[in-house]
Amino acid sequence: MLLAEVEIRHSRPVAPTRRVALGLLVLPTEPAPGWGPVLLGGMIAANASELDPDELGELHDLIDDMEAGKRISQPRLRHRFQKDIIGLDRSRHSLVGEGEQVWFDLDDHALPEVNILGALYAASSIAVEHRPQTFRLLRKAVLWEKSVDANFVAHLLGDDAAFSRWRALPNDTRWALQLLGFGPHDTPDRVLIKDRFRDAVWSAHPDRGGDADGAGQRMTELTQARRILLS
């Protein structure tokens, strides 16, 4: 049984431009939070680890802006959003269920940025009263480091421990400066902040020698520090 579905239209790999649009959306939100937001979370969790540090920082900023209903400047994550779908390729992502079991059927032939942007723009189309809970799930999905499976669904629909850890992080400039290696009285410009964040994320990544067990929390802290200093 089909529980939710998202169709993304996007430039073909050989195309000189990078475009993203939305096709068919089936995103139920009842009973809350609904299977639609769960599918969107799965699309993000399956692709977020493929982003480079700069894109990861932009992803968190984009989630904040979309939840706040801000106008989204283009391009984002190196792709421009549009409504016209003529000439664009197609990716389809589904959440399917049978009995008490649910599983994701995720199309992986598009770039990770395409799938993430498709999920975010689809989330912004959800009715306003359901968006806070939808974006809370998306933030939890960004922090997920394992397979997108039944355990992931339980994580999204269970307690908000991951979300609470994010909101419980310090919101102090001195803490953010220290975390990114600055002195308490430094006033780094935006370029230096982004450079220091990128270097710290690379160092924390398990593939580059970082502690695999604490990688998710470290990434969360670094991203929070970046947001504080760039705000």
C-alpha positions as CSV (number, residue, x, y, z in Angstrom):
1,M,0.0,0.0,0.0
2,L,1.3,3.4,-1.0
3,L,1.6,5.6,2.1
4,A,3.3,8.7,0.6
5,E,5.1,9.7,-2.6
6,V,7.2,12.5,-3.9
7,E,8.1,13.1,-7.6
8,I,11.1,15.3,-8.2
9,R,11.9,16.8,-11.7
10,H,15.5,17.7,-12.2
11,S,18.2,18.4,-14.8
12,R,19.7,15.3,-16.4
13,P,23.4,14.6,-15.5
14,V,24.7,15.8,-18.8
15,A,22.7,19.1,-18.8
16,P,24.7,22.3,-18.4
17,T,22.2,23.7,-15.9
18,R,21.1,22.5,-12.5
19,R,17.4,22.7,-12.1
20,V,14.9,21.3,-9.6
21,A,11.1,21.2,-9.7
22,L,8.3,19.2,-8.1
23,G,5.9,16.8,-9.7
24,L,3.3,14.7,-8.1
25,L,3.1,15.0,-4.3
26,V,1.2,12.6,-2.0
27,L,2.0,13.8,1.5
28,P,-0.6,12.9,4.1
29,T,-0.2,14.6,7.5
30,E,-3.0,12.9,9.4
31,P,-2.8,11.4,11.9
32,A,0.0,13.7,12.9
33,P,2.8,13.8,11.9
34,G,1.6,11.7,9.0
35,W,3.5,9.5,6.5
36,G,4.3,12.4,4.2
37,P,6.8,14.0,6.6
38,V,8.3,10.6,7.4
39,L,9.0,10.1,3.7
40,L,10.6,13.5,3.4
41,G,12.7,12.7,6.5
42,G,13.9,9.5,4.8
43,M,14.9,11.3,1.6
44,I,17.0,13.7,3.7
45,A,18.5,11.1,5.9
46,A,19.5,9.0,3.0
47,N,21.4,11.8,1.3
48,A,22.6,14.3,3.9
49,S,25.9,12.4,4.6
50,E,26.9,12.9,1.0
51,L,27.0,16.7,1.4
52,D,30.3,18.5,1.8
53,P,30.7,20.8,4.9
54,D,29.6,24.0,3.2
55,E,26.5,22.3,1.8
56,L,25.7,20.8,5.3
57,G,25.8,24.3,6.8
58,E,23.6,25.6,4.0
59,L,21.1,22.8,4.6
60,H,20.6,23.8,8.2
61,D,20.1,27.4,7.2
62,L,17.7,26.4,4.5
63,I,15.6,24.4,6.9
64,D,15.4,27.4,9.2
65,D,14.4,29.8,6.4
66,M,11.8,27.4,5.0
67,E,10.2,26.8,8.4
68,A,10.1,30.5,9.0
69,G,8.3,31.0,5.7
70,K,11.1,33.3,4.3
71,R,11.6,33.9,0.6
72,I,14.2,31.5,-0.6
73,S,16.9,33.0,-2.8
74,Q,18.2,31.0,-5.7
75,P,20.2,28.9,-6.3
76,R,20.4,26.7,-3.2
77,L,22.8,23.7,-2.9
78,R,24.0,24.7,-6.4
79,H,20.5,24.1,-7.9
80,R,17.8,26.5,-9.0
81,F,14.2,25.8,-8.1
82,Q,11.5,26.3,-10.8
83,K,7.9,25.4,-11.6
84,D,8.4,24.4,-15.3
85,I,9.1,20.7,-15.6
86,I,9.5,20.5,-19.4
87,G,12.6,18.6,-20.4
88,L,13.5,17.6,-16.9
89,D,14.3,14.1,-15.7
90,R,12.2,12.4,-13.1
91,S,12.9,10.8,-9.7
92,R,10.2,9.1,-7.6
93,H,10.4,8.4,-3.9
94,S,7.8,6.4,-2.0
95,L,6.9,5.1,1.4
96,V,5.1,1.8,1.3
97,G,3.4,-0.2,4.0
98,E,1.9,-3.6,4.5
99,G,0.4,-4.5,7.9
100,E,2.6,-3.0,10.6
101,Q,5.7,-2.9,8.3
102,V,6.8,0.2,6.3
103,W,9.7,0.6,4.0
104,F,11.2,3.3,1.8
105,D,11.5,3.0,-2.0
106,L,14.0,5.8,-2.7
107,D,15.3,6.6,-6.2
108,D,19.0,7.2,-6.1
109,H,19.8,8.2,-9.7
110,A,19.7,11.9,-9.0
111,L,22.4,13.9,-7.1
112,P,22.0,14.0,-3.3
113,E,21.4,17.7,-3.4
114,V,18.5,17.2,-5.8
115,N,16.8,14.7,-3.4
116,I,17.3,16.9,-0.4
117,L,16.0,20.0,-2.1
118,G,13.0,18.1,-3.4
119,A,12.2,17.0,0.1
120,L,12.6,20.5,1.5
121,Y,10.5,22.2,-1.2
122,A,7.9,19.5,-0.8
123,A,7.9,20.2,3.0
124,S,7.3,23.9,2.3
125,S,4.1,23.0,0.4
126,I,2.5,21.3,3.4
127,A,-0.3,23.2,5.2
128,V,1.0,25.8,7.6
129,E,-0.5,24.2,10.7
130,H,1.5,21.0,10.0
131,R,4.9,22.6,9.2
132,P,6.4,22.9,12.7
133,Q,6.1,19.2,13.3
134,T,7.2,18.4,9.7
135,F,10.4,20.5,10.1
136,R,11.1,19.0,13.5
137,L,11.2,15.6,11.8
138,L,13.5,16.9,9.1
139,R,15.9,18.2,11.7
140,K,16.0,14.8,13.3
141,A,16.5,13.2,9.9
142,V,19.6,15.3,9.2
143,L,21.3,13.8,12.4
144,W,20.5,10.2,11.5
145,E,23.7,8.2,10.7
146,K,22.4,4.7,10.0
147,S,20.3,2.9,7.4
148,V,16.9,4.4,6.5
149,D,14.8,1.6,7.6
150,A,12.2,0.6,10.3
151,N,14.5,1.8,13.0
152,F,14.7,5.2,11.4
153,V,10.9,5.4,11.3
154,A,10.8,4.6,15.0
155,H,13.4,7.3,15.6
156,L,11.3,9.9,13.8
157,L,8.1,8.9,15.4
158,G,9.5,8.3,18.9
159,D,10.7,10.7,21.5
160,D,12.3,14.0,20.5
161,A,15.7,13.3,22.1
162,A,17.7,14.3,19.0
163,F,15.7,17.4,18.5
164,S,16.0,18.3,22.2
165,R,19.7,17.9,22.1
166,W,19.8,20.3,19.2
167,R,17.7,22.9,21.0
168,A,19.6,22.4,24.3
169,L,22.9,23.4,22.8
170,P,24.4,26.7,24.0
171,N,23.4,29.8,22.2
172,D,26.4,31.8,23.3
173,T,28.8,33.6,21.0
174,R,31.8,32.9,23.2
175,W,31.0,29.2,23.2
176,A,30.7,29.3,19.4
177,L,34.0,31.1,19.0
178,Q,35.8,28.6,21.2
179,L,34.3,25.6,19.4
180,L,35.5,26.8,16.0
181,G,39.0,27.6,17.4
182,F,38.7,31.4,17.8
183,G,39.6,33.5,20.8
184,P,36.9,35.0,23.0
185,H,37.5,38.5,21.7
186,D,38.0,37.6,18.0
187,T,35.6,39.0,15.4
188,P,36.1,36.7,12.4
189,D,34.5,37.6,9.1
190,R,32.0,35.3,7.3
191,V,34.6,33.8,5.0
192,L,36.9,32.8,7.9
193,I,33.9,31.4,9.9
194,K,32.9,29.2,7.0
195,D,36.5,28.1,6.3
196,R,37.0,27.1,10.0
197,F,33.6,25.3,10.0
198,R,34.6,23.3,6.9
199,D,37.9,22.3,8.3
200,A,36.4,21.3,11.6
201,V,33.7,19.2,9.9
202,W,36.3,17.4,7.8
203,S,38.3,16.6,10.9
204,A,35.3,15.3,12.7
205,H,34.2,13.0,9.9
206,P,34.8,9.3,10.6
207,D,36.2,8.7,7.2
208,R,39.0,11.2,8.1
209,G,39.8,9.8,11.5
210,G,37.0,11.3,13.6
211,D,35.3,9.4,16.4
212,A,32.5,7.5,14.7
213,D,30.5,7.2,17.9
214,G,30.4,10.9,18.6
215,A,30.4,12.2,15.0
216,G,26.7,13.1,14.9
217,Q,26.8,15.2,18.1
218,R,30.0,16.9,17.0
219,M,28.5,17.8,13.6
220,T,25.5,19.2,15.4
221,E,27.6,21.3,17.7
222,L,29.7,22.7,14.9
223,T,26.7,23.6,12.8
224,Q,25.1,25.4,15.8
225,A,28.3,27.3,16.3
226,R,28.4,28.3,12.6
227,R,24.8,29.5,12.8
228,I,25.5,31.6,15.9
229,L,28.5,33.3,14.4
230,L,26.8,33.9,11.0
231,S,23.6,35.3,12.4
